[in-house]
Structures are given as structure tokens and as C-alpha cells.
Amino acid sequence: MPGTPFEDLLCPALSELSSYTPVAGDYAVRLDANEAPELLSTAAKTRLAQACSGLAWERYPDATARVLRQALARYSGVSPEEILVGDGSDEIITMLLSAFSQPRDRADGALIMTTTPTFVMYRMSAKVRGQRVLEVPLDSAWDLAFESMLRGIELSPPNLIFIATPNNPTGNLVNRERLERLIEAAPRTLVVIDEAYIPYADRDQLDLYRRYENVAVMRTLSKIGFAALRVGWLIARPALTAELDKVRLPYNMNTPSQVLGALAVNELEPEIRRIVQYVVAERERVACALALLPGITVTPSAANFLWLRSERPAQTLFEGLQARGVLVRSFHQRGGRLAHQLRVTIGTRAENDRFLTCLRELT
Ligand SMILES: Cc1ncc(COP(=O)(O)O)c(C=O)c1O
């Protein structure tokens, strides 16, 4: 415990949470954060820099982020009224949780349902709001355990269900039929489909959003070359975005993020496509190389990272790679089946080769 004199005033959940702190230090190869590799062209970087030269630095940003919302709407094939923008999807998650906070019937707090393992911010952000979180373990193929989720819904319908697909850290798209049945089983729950990695997959779930009133879709620029901008967005019915907009802080999107985020999707779409194609090709190459290593199995990935199972403890491989200057993500501290799993972001060809060489030395 921190020993602050305000302990009795702090949200009780803080005692069991820790700050989100990526591993610090200088690594020759960082494949730990699911960012895109550094592949933006010099021309694109020059264009981004030029666009900053005319900014009104003394003025607050456009509070409605009109131009950015228009750009993201066009890019996503929806209308600007269906777009809510956030400081990364992380902020969208907090806005959803703040808005969907009313306990149902006689429940003693809002209930959030998600899977495990999955992206940690659904749970963390709900906990700091004092909300209850039901995490349903994924099945042995890292897919939705539909029956268990259904039982949870019947017992106590959640306010929100977060489903990342492709899922982080497992990389797979969840089974579509199960997802659709889940949506149908929870008509009074908003099902948030987190499509952070969708540019790397061969199908999206926007049709489910169009068909079902209780679905919203979340996306981000972070995984396709623009993590520095912190631009995430929610696609939801206009009546819902209007309500969620009341929770949004007045100037949540700074001016450079608004201007450069719009520029990225309006002018740099060919760059984004090139980076995505490169990463997908590398992902398949690395997955094939890994399949040849003894004691390593790879889950088929629809994202920009791979989820590996090793017969040796993940901690041993993680530390061995770290000692060789290659940082990946390990979940060994969580124990159980995660003690043998590693998540590796796809980098440039040279970075991936370095990772493979080091891993070969360790297996
Ligand atoms: C599934 C998923 N959703 C959302 C995010 C966060 O995205 P953003 O950078 O837009 O906050 C991540 C980041 O790792 C993620 O894995």
C-alpha cells in the first residue's frame, strides 16, 4: 500500500490494481506493444509535419472534432453522427463505462462482462469506477465460451459486454455464429465489438452493428501506424453517440490529433494499406518459421501479432529474449495456461529475423 494519509478516501479497487507501465529500457527490438513497425514513408512524414505548420496553437481545439469525425466516418463507411472520438479507444472505454453506470434492478453496481484473457483496460477502467466485472475464460481454442457467457447473462444481464475480435492477446477472430448468438441473447446489453486489429483481418463485424440495435464497434488508428496520435472512435447509433458525448471531456481531442488523424485517413490511406500488407505477409512468414521450431505452437492470427505456446515456461523464453535485446510480451505472472504463452508483435523483416534467431537459440 502506498502509505498515503488518504487511503480511506481512495477507491478500494486501487489497492488491487497497478499502473499501466510498459517495460522501460533500451531494447534493440521492441515487439511488445502491438504497434505498427516504423514503415511510414519520408513523403508521408513530411506531409504530416507540413500540416502542423498552420495550426492555431493559442486556441482550444474544435470541441466537436467535426473534421476528424467526418474523416473517420468516411473511412468507416458510416455517417459522422455515428462517430464518437476518443483519446485512443482507451478513452472510449472509459466513456462507455461512465455512461452505462446504472445498476440493473436490485443489483449493487453496474455489471461488465468480458472474456479472459483479453485487453486489460475493460477490467481496469470498470474496477476504478467500482463496477463489477465478470470475466468468462475463453475456451481451449481461445474462442468465446458461449454457454458460460449465456449462463452469466441469464443470471444477471450485464450493462456492457466487451468482445475484442481479433482478440488481444490471442490474435484470433472470435467465432461469428457465437458472437451473433451472444448479441441476440443480450438484447438489453450494449455489446461493444472492439475491432482495434481489424485492418489485419479478412472480415469485420460492421454488418452486425447494422443488423442489431445493441451493438457498437470500436476502432483505432494506433495499430496501423499512428499510435502517437491517440485517435480512437466508436461507431454507434446517433441517439447513443449523443448521450455518450455528454460524458466526453470538452477538449478530449487535441488539435494535432484532430488534424493529423483526419489527414492520415483522408490522404495516407495508400500508406496504411501498404503497411498492413507488409505486416500480414511478415506475420505469415514468421508463423511458418515458428511452426518449424520444436516445442512451439502458434495460434492462427488475424492481427499484427502472434500468440505462441511454448513447452518451456514462457518466463524462460521471455527472459532469454530480453537478455538478447528483444522485448516481447509474456503473461507468465498470471499463471495457469498463460504460463506457457508469449505474444509477439510483428515488426520489420529485420526485427522479426532477429527475434527468430534469438528464439532458435532458446528452443
Ligand atoms: C483490443 C484493444 N483495444 C484497444 C486498445 C487500445 O487502443 P488505443 O491505442 O486506441 O487506446 C488496444 C491496445 O493494445 C487493444 O489491444
The ligand as a Gaussian input file, in Angstrom:
#p B3LYP/6-31G(d) Opt

LIG

0 1
 C       -8.111000      -4.863000     -28.172000
 C       -7.572000      -3.498000     -27.936000
 N       -8.413000      -2.459000     -27.863000
 C       -7.972000      -1.213000     -27.662000
 C       -6.632000      -0.951000     -27.492000
 C       -6.193000       0.450000     -27.187000
 O       -6.154000       1.192000     -28.307000
 P       -5.851000       2.752000     -28.270000
 O       -4.398000       2.899000     -28.534000
 O       -6.700000       3.304000     -29.366000
 O       -6.247000       3.269000     -26.925000
 C       -5.712000      -1.982000     -27.563000
 C       -4.274000      -1.692000     -27.375000
 O       -3.456000      -2.525000     -27.209000
 C       -6.196000      -3.295000     -27.777000
 O       -5.360000      -4.328000     -27.810000

